[in-house]
Amino acid sequence: MHPISADTAQSSPPLSEAPRPSEPRVREALRVVPVQTARDLRRFIKVPWQIYANEPNWIPPLLLEQRHSLGKKNPFFEHARGQYWIAYRGAEPVGRISAQVDDLHIERYNDATGHFGLLEAVDDPEVFAALFGTAEAWLRDRGMERVVGPFNLSINGDIGLLVHGFDTPPMFLMSHGHPYYDARVTEQGYRKAKDVVAYLLDPSLAPPDVMLGSARRADHSGRIQIRPIRRPKLRQEMVVLSEIFNDAWSNNWNFVPFTPAEFDDLGDSLRLFVPPEFVQIAEVDGRPAAMIVIVPNVGECIRDLNGRLLPFGWARLLWRLKWRGPRSARVALLGVRKEYHRSTLATALAFGLINAVRQPVLDHRIERLELSWTLEDNHPMRRIKERIGARKYKTYRLYEKSTREPAHRQDKPSTTDEHR
């Protein structure tokens, strides 16, 4: 795709004819340029450094991890196609966006839906219009009639724009954002598709009686056994976790299964810093039925590395993880197989898993535990989290739009309902 121009302003005057202070400064042309080379990808990855230069709660991601997750070797691209773009105002990057078509989503839903993601931009409606116009045209050219996002890059990864909870940094594998993003996106004709929420829990709180009762009943029934993953058999254990995930989440909104390659890739990433006792599997009559996965908040340990592990970043990160350790963590996965969803075992399994990881979390001196993300209308799981004392503290929004809508249509910006 060729770069597009989104500005017809006259070119800037020569240096010898610089405008007088009283004259308005001519804006430089806005261009949206596709990422085509490794050098372009490095520039794409670095755009957030510009967007969040003065934002104290943003944590620079590790550049090495970003190059892997956004590069061609990401197993997501075994079943998906995508394109990245950078918006420039003159020579300065002012935004970025991705568009992707996930063939697994199309096969499952047959709904001609593509996705946008990785959105970052300065507070300029013109930049948002140019980015979305480019991404939507790319999706339309590939037969997509609807756009949903942001997915970064998949429903199984970091999703949504932050619309509530800007006052604290994001947990590991979650995103930050600017308050103006919601208005800029809805100005492009997007409306809310779904909210997902994050809860915060103090793990030192005494477990409620209902949780302890469920855990005791699970122990006494003899049917439920809860154990940590077996590190020497990590590959086999990752297969177990992926099978539970792909069953437990299969009725969720926009669900797409993890492929074996994607789950292996996830396991390779997490085994370096996730203690085995942070991953627990519950078995019913000897068969894996539920799981919980807790990820230490590596963001605490990389915040001052500016994304770089060389030359000394690796040593600092490993020392901090091993000896100091983060004081926060995230429950990234908590799921129960579908066959138990409408039985009393579902609550016993969920509470039993939460109780099983409580002491390991305290042993690692974790003081704040995020439980995320949860669909806003997943009321059974939300009730479980609220009954153990967790409080909702961040909301992320997914948007949708028909690509057949007129480009000039603008909807009233949405507002965040904190009681959803």
C-alpha positions in Angstrom: 0.0 0.0 0.0 1.3 3.4 -0.9 1.6 6.2 1.7 -1.4 8.4 1.7 -1.6 12.2 2.3 -4.2 13.5 4.7 -3.3 17.1 4.5 -3.5 19.5 1.5 -1.8 22.4 3.4 0.9 24.3 1.5 4.4 23.2 2.0 6.5 25.1 4.6 8.4 28.2 3.4 12.2 28.1 3.0 14.2 28.8 6.0 15.1 32.2 4.5 11.5 33.1 4.4 10.4 31.9 7.9 7.1 33.4 9.0 7.0 36.4 11.3 5.9 35.6 14.9 2.5 37.2 14.2 1.8 34.9 11.2 0.2 31.5 11.8 2.5 28.6 11.4 1.6 26.2 8.5 1.1 22.6 9.6 3.3 20.1 8.0 1.7 17.4 5.9 0.3 14.3 7.5 1.3 11.0 5.9 0.3 7.4 6.8 3.1 5.0 5.8 2.9 1.2 5.8 5.5 -0.8 7.7 7.4 -2.8 5.1 10.9 -3.4 6.5 12.6 -4.4 9.8 13.7 -0.8 10.2 10.0 0.3 9.8 9.0 -2.2 12.4 11.5 -0.8 14.9 10.1 2.7 14.3 6.5 1.3 14.7 7.5 -0.2 18.0 9.0 3.0 19.3 6.0 5.2 18.5 4.6 4.9 22.1 7.8 6.5 23.5 6.7 9.7 21.7 3.0 9.4 22.7 3.7 8.8 26.4 6.7 11.0 26.8 5.0 12.9 29.7 2.8 10.1 31.1 4.2 8.9 34.4 2.1 5.7 34.6 3.2 4.3 31.2 5.8 1.6 31.4 8.1 1.1 28.3 7.7 -2.5 27.0 10.7 -4.6 26.4 11.9 -4.0 22.8 13.1 -7.6 22.4 9.6 -8.9 23.4 7.9 -6.4 21.1 10.0 -7.4 18.1 9.1 -11.0 18.7 5.3 -10.5 19.3 4.9 -8.1 16.3 7.3 -10.0 14.0 6.6 -12.7 11.4 7.7 -15.4 13.8 4.7 -14.8 16.0 2.6 -18.0 15.6 -0.5 -15.8 15.4 0.5 -15.1 11.8 0.3 -18.8 10.9 -3.5 -18.2 10.8 -3.8 -14.4 10.3 -2.8 -11.6 8.0 -2.0 -8.1 9.1 -0.5 -4.7 8.3 1.0 -2.0 10.4 1.1 1.8 9.7 2.8 4.8 11.1 1.4 8.3 10.9 4.0 11.1 10.4 3.5 14.9 10.7 6.5 15.9 8.6 9.3 13.7 9.9 7.8 13.2 13.4 5.8 10.1 14.2 2.4 11.0 15.6 0.5 7.8 15.6 0.3 4.1 14.6 -2.3 1.4 14.0 -2.6 -2.2 12.8 -5.3 -4.1 10.9 -5.5 -7.8 10.9 -7.7 -10.6 9.6 -7.7 -13.8 11.7 -8.7 -16.8 9.6 -9.6 -18.8 12.8 -12.2 -16.1 13.6 -13.6 -16.1 10.1 -13.8 -19.9 10.1 -15.6 -19.9 13.4 -18.1 -17.0 13.0 -18.3 -16.4 9.2 -19.0 -12.8 9.9 -16.6 -10.9 7.6 -15.1 -9.2 10.7 -11.5 -7.8 10.8 -9.8 -6.2 13.6 -7.7 -3.1 14.4 -5.1 -2.8 17.1 -1.9 -1.3 18.5 -3.5 2.1 18.4 -1.4 5.0 19.7 -1.7 8.6 18.6 -1.4 12.2 19.7 -4.6 14.1 20.6 -5.4 15.2 17.0 -8.7 14.1 15.3 -7.0 14.4 11.9 -4.4 11.8 12.9 -7.1 9.4 14.1 -9.1 9.9 11.0 -6.1 9.1 8.7 -5.1 6.0 10.7 -8.6 4.5 10.8 -9.3 5.4 7.2 -6.2 3.6 6.1 -6.8 0.5 8.3 -10.5 0.3 7.3 -9.6 0.5 3.6 -7.1 -2.3 4.0 -9.8 -4.5 5.7 -12.4 -3.6 3.2 -10.1 -4.6 0.3 -10.0 -8.0 1.9 -13.7 -8.5 2.1 -14.3 -7.4 5.7 -17.6 -5.6 6.3 -17.1 -5.0 10.1 -14.2 -3.9 12.3 -13.8 -4.7 16.0 -10.9 -3.7 18.2 -8.5 -3.0 19.5 -7.0 -6.5 19.5 -3.3 -6.5 20.1 -3.2 -8.7 18.1 -5.6 -11.4 19.1 -8.6 -11.8 21.4 -6.2 -14.0 23.5 -3.8 -11.2 24.1 -4.0 -7.6 25.2 -7.3 -6.1 24.2 -9.3 -2.9 24.6 -8.7 0.8 25.2 -8.4 1.9 28.8 -11.5 4.1 29.6 -11.3 4.0 33.5 -8.3 3.6 35.8 -5.7 5.9 34.3 -4.2 6.8 37.8 -2.1 3.6 38.1 0.3 1.8 35.8 -0.9 -1.3 33.9 0.0 -4.8 35.1 2.2 -7.0 32.9 0.6 -7.9 29.5 -2.1 -5.2 30.0 -2.1 -1.8 28.3 -2.2 1.8 29.3 -3.8 4.7 27.4 -4.8 8.4 27.3 -8.2 9.6 28.4 -8.8 11.3 25.0 -8.6 8.0 23.1 -12.3 7.1 23.7 -13.6 10.3 22.2 -11.2 10.2 19.2 -12.3 6.7 18.4 -16.0 7.3 18.6 -15.6 10.3 16.4 -14.7 7.9 13.7 -18.1 6.2 13.9 -17.2 3.5 16.3 -19.5 2.4 19.1 -19.0 0.3 22.2 -19.0 -3.5 21.5 -18.0 -4.8 24.9 -16.2 -3.7 28.1 -13.8 -5.9 30.0 -12.9 -5.2 33.6 -9.9 -5.7 35.9 -10.2 -6.2 39.6 -7.7 -5.5 42.4 -7.3 -7.7 45.4 -5.3 -7.5 48.6 -4.1 -11.1 49.0 -3.5 -10.7 52.7 -7.3 -10.3 53.3 -8.8 -13.2 55.3 -10.6 -15.5 52.9 -14.4 -15.2 53.2 -16.2 -18.1 54.9 -18.0 -19.0 51.6 -14.6 -19.5 49.9 -13.1 -21.6 52.8 -16.3 -23.7 52.9 -16.1 -24.4 49.2 -12.4 -25.3 49.5 -13.1 -27.6 52.4 -16.0 -29.3 50.6 -13.7 -29.8 47.6 -11.0 -31.4 49.8 -13.5 -33.6 51.7 -15.4 -34.8 48.6 -12.4 -36.8 47.4 -13.2 -36.0 43.8 -11.2 -32.8 43.5 -7.4 -32.6 43.7 -5.4 -29.4 43.2 -1.8 -29.4 42.3 0.9 -27.1 40.8 2.2 -27.7 37.3 5.1 -30.2 37.0 8.0 -28.2 35.7 10.0 -31.3 34.4 6.9 -32.1 32.2 6.2 -28.5 31.1 5.4 -29.4 27.5 2.8 -31.9 28.6 1.4 -29.5 31.2 1.1 -26.7 28.6 -1.1 -29.1 26.5 -3.3 -29.7 29.6 -3.6 -25.9 30.2 -4.4 -25.2 26.5 -7.1 -27.9 26.5 -8.8 -26.5 29.6 -8.6 -23.0 28.1 -10.0 -23.9 24.8 -12.9 -25.6 26.5 -13.6 -23.2 29.4 -13.6 -20.1 27.2 -15.3 -21.5 24.1 -18.6 -19.8 24.8 -17.1 -16.4 25.5 -17.6 -13.4 23.3 -15.4 -13.5 20.2 -13.6 -16.6 21.4 -10.9 -18.0 19.2 -8.9 -21.0 20.4 -5.2 -20.9 21.2 -3.3 -23.0 18.7 -0.7 -25.5 20.1 2.1 -23.3 18.6 0.7 -20.2 20.3 0.4 -21.9 23.7 3.9 -23.2 23.4 5.1 -19.7 22.6 3.3 -18.4 25.6 4.9 -21.1 27.8 8.4 -20.3 26.5 7.8 -16.6 27.5 6.4 -17.3 31.0 8.6 -20.1 32.2 11.4 -17.7 32.8 9.7 -15.8 35.6 6.5 -17.6 36.6 7.1 -19.8 39.7 5.5 -23.3 39.2 3.3 -22.8 42.3 1.7 -19.8 40.6 0.1 -22.2 38.1 -2.4 -24.7 39.6 -4.5 -27.3 38.0 -7.7 -28.8 39.6 -8.6 -32.3 38.7 -12.0 -33.9 39.1 -11.9 -37.7 39.4 -8.3 -37.6 38.0 -9.2 -35.5 35.0 -8.0 -31.9 34.6 -11.0 -29.6 35.0 -9.9 -26.1 35.9 -6.8 -23.9 36.2 -5.4 -20.7 37.5 -2.3 -18.9 36.2 -0.7 -16.0 38.0 1.9 -13.8 36.3 4.3 -11.7 38.4 4.1 -8.0 37.4 7.3 -7.8 35.5 6.5 -4.2 34.7 7.7 -3.2 38.2 11.1 -4.6 37.3 11.5 -3.1 33.8 10.1 0.3 34.4 13.5 2.1 34.4 15.1 0.0 31.7 13.5 2.0 28.9 12.7 -1.2 27.0 16.4 -2.3 26.7 18.0 -5.5 28.1 21.5 -4.7 26.8 24.1 -4.2 28.0 23.0 -4.5 31.7 19.2 -4.7 31.5 19.2 -8.6 31.6 21.3 -8.6 34.8 19.1 -6.0 36.5 15.9 -7.8 35.5 17.1 -11.3 36.6 18.3 -9.9 39.9 15.1 -8.0 40.6 13.0 -11.0 39.8 15.0 -13.5 41.8 16.0 -11.4 44.9 13.7 -8.4 45.2 10.7 -9.6 43.3 7.7 -7.5 42.2 5.1 -6.7 44.9 2.2 -7.1 42.5 1.0 -9.9 40.2 -1.9 -10.7 37.8 -4.3 -13.6 37.7 -4.1 -13.9 33.9 -6.2 -17.0 33.6 -8.9 -18.6 35.8 -11.2 -21.0 34.1 -13.4 -24.1 34.6 -14.4 -26.6 32.0 -17.9 -26.0 30.5 -19.3 -29.3 31.8 -19.1 -28.0 35.3 -20.4 -24.5 34.7 -23.9 -25.2 35.9 -22.9 -27.5 38.8 -21.9 -26.8 42.4 -18.5 -28.0 41.4 -17.8 -24.9 39.4 -17.7 -22.7 42.5 -15.8 -25.3 44.5 -13.2 -25.5 41.7 -12.8 -21.7 41.4 -12.6 -21.0 45.1 -10.3 -24.1 45.6 -7.9 -22.8 43.0 -7.9 -19.3 44.5 -7.3 -20.7 47.9 -4.4 -22.9 46.6 -2.4 -20.0 45.2 -3.1 -17.7 48.2 -0.2 -18.9 50.3 2.4 -19.0 47.4 1.4 -15.4 46.6 2.0 -14.3 50.2 5.3 -16.2 50.3 6.4 -14.2 47.4 5.5 -11.0 49.2 2.8 -10.0 46.7 0.8 -7.1 48.1 -1.5 -6.4 45.1 -3.2 -8.9 42.9 -5.0 -8.0 39.7 -7.7 -10.3 38.4 -8.0 -9.6 34.7 -9.5 -9.5 32.3 -13.2 -10.4 32.8 -16.1 -9.7 30.3 -18.5 -7.1 31.8 -21.4 -9.6 31.4 -19.6 -12.6 32.8 -21.6 -12.2 36.0 -20.8 -15.6 37.6 -17.0 -14.9 37.5 -17.5 -11.3 38.6 -19.5 -12.5 41.6 -16.7 -14.9 42.6 -14.1 -12.1 42.4 -16.3 -9.7 44.4 -17.1 -12.3 47.1 -13.4 -12.8 47.8 -13.0 -9.0 48.4 -11.8 -7.8 45.0 -12.8 -4.4 43.7 -13.2 -3.3 40.1 -10.5 -0.7 39.3 -9.9 -0.6 35.5 -12.2 -0.8 32.5 -11.1 -1.5 28.9 -13.4 -1.0 26.0 -13.8 -2.8 22.7 -15.3 -1.0 19.7 -17.1 -2.0 16.5 -18.0 -0.3 13.2 -19.4 -1.4 9.9 -16.9 -0.7 7.1 -19.9 0.0 4.8 -20.9 3.1 6.8 -20.2 6.5 5.2 -16.8 7.8 6.1 -18.1 11.2 7.2 -20.5 9.8 9.8 -19.6 10.8 13.4 -21.3 9.5 16.5 -21.5 11.2 19.8 -18.5 10.2 22.0 -19.4 7.5 24.5 -19.2 7.9 28.2 -17.9 5.3 30.7 -20.5 3.8 32.9 -18.6 2.7 36.0 -21.5 0.6 37.3 -21.5 -2.0 34.5 
